[in-house]
Amino acid sequence: MKKLRARMDESILVCAYYGPNGERLIRRGSKLANMLDCPLYILNVDSVPENELSADRAAYIDQWKLLAEESGAEEFILRDNEKRPAAKVIAEVARELNITQIVIGQSPQSRWEEIKKGSFVNTLLREISFVDFHIVSIDRSVEDDDNLFDNGTRAYLVKADEGHRIVFTYSDEVIREGIFYKETGTDFNNGVFKYVKENKTCQLHVTDEKITEPTSIHSCIREETFDE
């Protein structure tokens, strides 16, 4: 829950990116905001529209929204469907919110990539010369699990004898239409069924085509009920 901050001359923006280190950045930004007693904002930039995000990425978004609420952040900002470079979007948000400090992760680029493309941090410094940067080292021992699932396949949710299940052929029994993301490396239809309800993304865990429980992979989401 948001709280009244004593200092409004300082404000912190956390730039979260996909992977297990995103939570670490948010918690570091939250700690700084609490120390300074100033507003905290969390930003994610993605070139893909929100309703087309993979199950993995949608799960991270759900997790970050919960962390933003837990830490009392002013706002979680998702700039989706962005075709501009991330550095320009970050700079724009920083100006709009009068940000004074930005928390970002250490660039995962190799030295050769930095030579060819230039350092992302240096690019940000050219775009944003009016803020202080906190560069947080990332835990390279933690693998980025952004490839837990295969590409999505259109699927349908139907009522079964015991609960619900997904099928891949449309019929009059269909309750929801969505996308099924199959777990990588399995011969069974295990994974996540993702659909949109009332402009909110919902995800259900699937085991052998049967719905077992609501899930968001990395964090719990609101339990979905079916009253049709």
N, C-alpha and C positions, 0 to 999 in steps of 0.2 A: 504494500500500500504506500502511495506517495506520502511524503511528510514535508512539512514546511522547512525549508533550508535557510540557514542563517546567512550564508554568503551567496549573493547572486552575481558578484563580479567575477566568479570563477564558474566554469561549467565543463564537464568532461564528456567526451564522445568515445565510445568503444566501437572499433571496427571489427565485427565478428565475421569469421569465415568458416566454411564447412570443415568438419573434422573434430576430433576430440579435444583440440586445443582451444576451440571457440569458447567453451565454458570457462577455461582458465583466464582468458582475456576479460570476460565479463566480471568474474569475481575480483580480478585485480582492479578493474575500473570502479567496481562497487566499493572496494576498500579505500581507494583514493577519494572517492566522493564522500564517504563517511568521515574520513580524516579531515577533509576540508569543509565538510557540511555544505556541499554545493550540489546543484542539479546534475543528474547522470542521464545520458542518452545512449542507446545502443543501435547501431546501424549495420545492416547487411545489404550488399549490392549484388544483384543477380541479373544476368542478361536474359533469363527465361521468365515468362509470366508466372505468377504465383500458382495459378491453377494447372500449370504444366510441370511443376517441379517434380523430381523423382521422389520416391518414397523416402529415401535416405535424407534428402535435403529438406523435405517437408517436416520430417521428424526433428531435425535440428532447429527449424524455425519454431516448432511447438515448444521445444525445450528452452530456447532463448526467450520466448515470450513469458514462460513461467519464471525464469530467472530474473527477467526484468521486473516482473511484479513482486517477486520475493525481495529484491534488492531496493525496491522503492524508486525505480527509475522513472523519470518523467515520461518517457515514451520509448517503445521499440519501433524502429523505423525500418521498413523493408522497401527498398527501391528496386522493384522487379521490372522486368522487360526493359532494362537499361542497355542502350547501345553505345553509350559513351564510355570512355575509359573510367575505371573505378576511381582513380585519383581525382578526376574532375567532379565526379558525383560527391565524393567525400568532402572536397573543398566547398562545393555548393551548400551542402548541409551544414558544414562548419560555419559558414558565413550567415546562413539563415538563423541559426540558433545561438550565434555569438559564442561559439566554443572557444575556450582558452587552452584546453589540454586534450590531446588525442592519444588513445591507447591502441596500439597495433601490435601484431605478432611479428617476430623476426622473419624476414623473408626466407622462404624455402628454396630460393634460387641458388643454383650452384654458381661458382665464380665465373664459369664460362658463360652461363646465362646472363649474369650481370654485365659482362663485357659486351655481349651481343645486344641485349635489350635495355640495359641500364637498370640500376637499382630502383625498386618500387619506392623505397623510402626517399631516395633522392628526387624521384618524380613528385612525390607528395610535398617535399620541401619546396620545390619550385612552384607548386600550385598553391601551397598554404604557408605563407611566411609569417603569419601572425599568431601562431599557436606553439605550445610546447609539446614535444612528442615523448611518449613513454613506449619504448620498444621492448616488448616482453619476449624472452627467449622461449622457443617452443620445445616441447618434449619430443624429440625425434625418435625415441624408443617406442612411442605409441603410434601404431599404424593408423593411417587414415582409412576408415572403413566406408569410403564413399562408393565402393564397388561391391556391396553386399548383395545386390540384386541385379538380375538381368533386365533388359529393356522391358517396358511395360506392354501388356497385352490386354485388349478390351475384354471385359468380363462382366458378369451380371450376378447380382445377389438374389437368391430365392429362398423361400421357406422350405425347410426339410422336416423329416419326421421328428428329429431331435435338434432343435435350434435352426441354424441357417447354414447355407453353403454357397459356393460360387459355381457358376456354369459358364460356358463359353459360347452358348447358342441362345439367342433371344427367344422368349416365349411370353405368354400372357401372365405367367407366374412371377415375372421379374419384379423385384421390389426397388432395387437400385442398379444403375448402370455406372460402371467405373473402370478403373485400370488395375490389373493384377500384376504385381511385381514378384516374380519368382526368385527365391533364394538361389544364389549362385552355387553351383556344384551339387545340386540335389536332383534326383530322378523323379521326385514326387512334387506335387503342386503345393509346396509350402512357401509361404511368403507373406505379403501384405496386399490387401485389397483397399484401394484408395478411391474415394468419391467425394463429391461436393454436395452438401446439404445446407440450405439457407445461407449460401455464400461462405460456408465454413468447410474446410477440408477435414474429412474424417478418415481414419485408417482402422482397419480390422485385421487382426492376426489370423492367418489361414494355415491350417495343418491338414494336408491331404484333402484339399478343397473344402474342408469344413471350417466354419468360423468358431474359433475357440474363445477368444476374448478380445476386447478393444485394446489397442496398443499404439504407441508412437515410437517404437523401437528403442529410443533412449530415455523416454520419460512417459509417464502415464498421461492420458488425455481423458476428457470427459467421457463417461460411459454412454455408448450409443444404445438407444432403445428403439425397437421397431413396433409401431402400433398400427401398421397397415393391416 
